[in-house]
């Protein structure tokens, strides 16, 4: 009887999510900034094009069984796909985020655009295999587009497995990540000695430590770059709270501070995709709009840096 109750509850929940996703897919979403097609960058190892604005799931998708939170995330996801989004990045480190993403992806209209990315974050070969298989089940994908070694954890052990899985076509791309500047030295050594399709690290207008070595190395080695922590965990917004945008930011089709920070990142030619995370539909509209219209050139990016530093 208990199993029947939970099965019925699950079916009703998924049906409700499906109705919400259908509603949000029909609702008019106001895209800020210029129209046209989303800006795309190639993955160097294959030439496949990716929209420059992706989506992270750290904290934002870790909502467990909270139905209200899931309904809001269903709208976030639909806005993302409606405006050309593709890459969604997760990790078993993020609590229930993979499972929540998988549930919502099963009821969201994405027209086949999904580029699913997650990570292996454990020690040992067997544990890594179990974790990756579990991640694919939770996200509901038969083939993972990108599997990354999270924060360099046990990378020497996991890398041969990732290569075997890529050869067997269980995944399409392999990568490695860090969110910590203290690990940049080891990351650089790994990237020089091993072959990866993607590398993920932090980069924003306040933290530019990857510019001197990691960006040039990725470009030289033909490695796509994913950018995390684009808003420095919200500290960038705290600095500009209640301050107006400079008038000249309109020259790059910028209508918010969020777009200011994202366009500054994407203006770097070595950036493939940036993955801001949000649980709010209006913030998703704002984020995805940064991938449309004009981008800053090197001169404008310096002007943006100097202006932000002066605040």
LINHULIN-V673224 format. One record per residue. SS is DSSP state (@ for helix, = for strand, . for the rest). BURIAL is 1 if it has 9 or more other C-alpha atoms within 8 Angstrom, else 0. D_CENTER is the distance of its C-alpha to the mean C-alpha in whole Angstrom. Layout:
{{SS & BURIAL & D_CENTER} {SS & BURIAL & D_CENTER}}
//
This chain:
{{. & 0 & 41} {@ & 0 & 38} {@ & 0 & 36} {@ & 0 & 37} {@ & 0 & 36} {@ & 0 & 32} {@ & 0 & 32} {@ & 0 & 33} {@ & 0 & 31} {@ & 0 & 28} {@ & 0 & 29} {@ & 0 & 30} {@ & 0 & 26} {@ & 1 & 25} {@ & 0 & 27} {@ & 0 & 26} {@ & 1 & 23} {@ & 1 & 24} {@ & 0 & 26} {@ & 1 & 23} {@ & 1 & 21} {@ & 1 & 24} {@ & 0 & 25} {@ & 1 & 21} {@ & 1 & 21} {@ & 0 & 24} {. & 0 & 24} {. & 0 & 24} {. & 0 & 21} {. & 0 & 22} {. & 1 & 19} {. & 0 & 20} {. & 1 & 21} {. & 0 & 22} {. & 0 & 22} {. & 0 & 22} {. & 0 & 19} {. & 1 & 15} {. & 1 & 15} {= & 0 & 14} {= & 1 & 14} {= & 1 & 16} {. & 1 & 15} {. & 1 & 18} {. & 0 & 19} {. & 0 & 19} {. & 0 & 19} {. & 0 & 17} {= & 0 & 15} {= & 1 & 11} {= & 1 & 11} {. & 1 & 10} {= & 1 & 7} {. & 1 & 4} {= & 1 & 3} {= & 1 & 4} {. & 1 & 7} {. & 1 & 9} {. & 0 & 13} {. & 1 & 12} {. & 1 & 12} {. & 1 & 15} {. & 1 & 18} {. & 0 & 20} {. & 0 & 23} {. & 0 & 22} {@ & 0 & 23} {@ & 0 & 23} {@ & 0 & 19} {@ & 1 & 18} {@ & 1 & 20} {@ & 1 & 18} {@ & 1 & 15} {@ & 1 & 16} {@ & 1 & 17} {@ & 1 & 13} {@ & 1 & 12} {@ & 1 & 15} {@ & 1 & 15} {@ & 1 & 11} {@ & 1 & 13} {@ & 1 & 16} {. & 1 & 15} {. & 1 & 14} {. & 1 & 10} {. & 1 & 9} {= & 1 & 6} {= & 1 & 5} {= & 1 & 4} {. & 1 & 8} {. & 1 & 11} {@ & 1 & 15} {@ & 0 & 15} {@ & 1 & 13} {. & 0 & 16} {. & 1 & 16} {@ & 1 & 13} {@ & 1 & 13} {@ & 1 & 16} {@ & 1 & 15} {@ & 1 & 12} {@ & 1 & 15} {@ & 1 & 18} {@ & 1 & 16} {@ & 1 & 15} {. & 0 & 19} {. & 1 & 20} {. & 1 & 18} {. & 1 & 19} {. & 1 & 16} {. & 0 & 18} {. & 0 & 17} {. & 1 & 14} {. & 1 & 12} {= & 1 & 10} {= & 1 & 9} {= & 1 & 8} {= & 1 & 10} {= & 1 & 12} {= & 1 & 16} {. & 1 & 17} {. & 1 & 21} {. & 0 & 24} {. & 1 & 26} {@ & 1 & 26} {@ & 0 & 27} {@ & 1 & 25} {@ & 1 & 22} {@ & 1 & 23} {@ & 0 & 23} {@ & 1 & 20} {@ & 1 & 18} {@ & 0 & 21} {@ & 0 & 20} {@ & 1 & 16} {@ & 1 & 17} {@ & 1 & 19} {@ & 1 & 17} {@ & 1 & 15} {. & 1 & 17} {. & 0 & 17} {. & 0 & 20} {. & 1 & 18} {= & 1 & 14} {= & 1 & 13} {= & 1 & 11} {= & 1 & 13} {= & 1 & 12} {= & 1 & 15} {@ & 1 & 14} {@ & 1 & 15} {@ & 1 & 18} {. & 1 & 20} {. & 1 & 23} {@ & 0 & 21} {@ & 0 & 25} {@ & 1 & 25} {@ & 1 & 22} {@ & 1 & 22} {@ & 0 & 25} {@ & 1 & 23} {@ & 1 & 20} {@ & 1 & 22} {@ & 0 & 25} {@ & 1 & 22} {@ & 1 & 21} {@ & 0 & 25} {. & 0 & 25} {. & 0 & 22} {. & 1 & 21} {= & 1 & 17} {= & 1 & 17} {= & 1 & 15} {= & 1 & 15} {= & 1 & 13} {= & 1 & 14} {= & 1 & 12} {. & 1 & 14} {. & 1 & 13} {. & 0 & 17} {@ & 0 & 19} {@ & 0 & 22} {@ & 0 & 20} {@ & 1 & 20} {@ & 0 & 23} {@ & 0 & 23} {@ & 1 & 20} {@ & 1 & 22} {@ & 0 & 24} {@ & 0 & 22} {@ & 1 & 21} {@ & 1 & 24} {@ & 0 & 26} {. & 0 & 23} {. & 0 & 22} {. & 1 & 18} {. & 1 & 16} {= & 1 & 13} {= & 1 & 12} {= & 1 & 10} {= & 1 & 11} {= & 1 & 12} {. & 1 & 13} {. & 1 & 14} {. & 1 & 18} {. & 0 & 19} {. & 0 & 18} {. & 0 & 19} {. & 0 & 20} {. & 1 & 18} {. & 0 & 20} {. & 0 & 23} {. & 0 & 22} {@ & 1 & 19} {@ & 1 & 18} {@ & 1 & 22} {@ & 1 & 21} {@ & 1 & 18} {@ & 1 & 20} {@ & 0 & 23} {@ & 0 & 22} {. & 1 & 20} {. & 1 & 16} {= & 1 & 13} {= & 1 & 11} {= & 1 & 7} {= & 1 & 8} {= & 1 & 7} {. & 1 & 10} {. & 1 & 10} {. & 1 & 13} {@ & 1 & 15} {@ & 0 & 14} {@ & 0 & 16} {@ & 0 & 19} {@ & 1 & 19} {@ & 1 & 19} {@ & 0 & 22} {@ & 0 & 24} {@ & 1 & 24} {. & 0 & 25} {. & 0 & 27} {. & 0 & 27} {. & 0 & 27} {. & 0 & 25} {. & 0 & 28} {@ & 0 & 29} {@ & 0 & 28} {@ & 1 & 25} {@ & 0 & 26} {@ & 0 & 26} {@ & 1 & 23} {. & 1 & 22} {. & 1 & 21} {. & 1 & 22} {. & 0 & 20} {@ & 1 & 19} {@ & 1 & 15} {@ & 1 & 16} {@ & 1 & 18} {@ & 1 & 15} {@ & 1 & 12} {@ & 1 & 15} {@ & 1 & 17} {@ & 1 & 14} {@ & 1 & 13} {. & 1 & 17} {. & 1 & 17} {. & 0 & 18} {. & 1 & 16} {. & 1 & 13} {. & 1 & 11} {= & 1 & 7} {= & 1 & 6} {. & 1 & 3} {. & 1 & 6} {. & 1 & 7} {. & 1 & 10} {. & 1 & 13} {. & 1 & 15} {@ & 1 & 16} {@ & 0 & 17} {@ & 1 & 14} {@ & 1 & 12} {@ & 1 & 15} {@ & 1 & 15} {@ & 1 & 11} {@ & 1 & 11} {@ & 1 & 15} {. & 1 & 14} {. & 1 & 13} {. & 1 & 17} {. & 1 & 20} {. & 0 & 21} {. & 1 & 19} {. & 1 & 21} {. & 0 & 23} {@ & 0 & 24} {@ & 0 & 27} {@ & 0 & 25} {@ & 1 & 22} {@ & 0 & 25} {@ & 0 & 27} {@ & 1 & 23} {@ & 1 & 23} {@ & 0 & 27} {@ & 0 & 27} {@ & 0 & 24} {@ & 0 & 26} {@ & 0 & 29} {. & 0 & 28}}
//
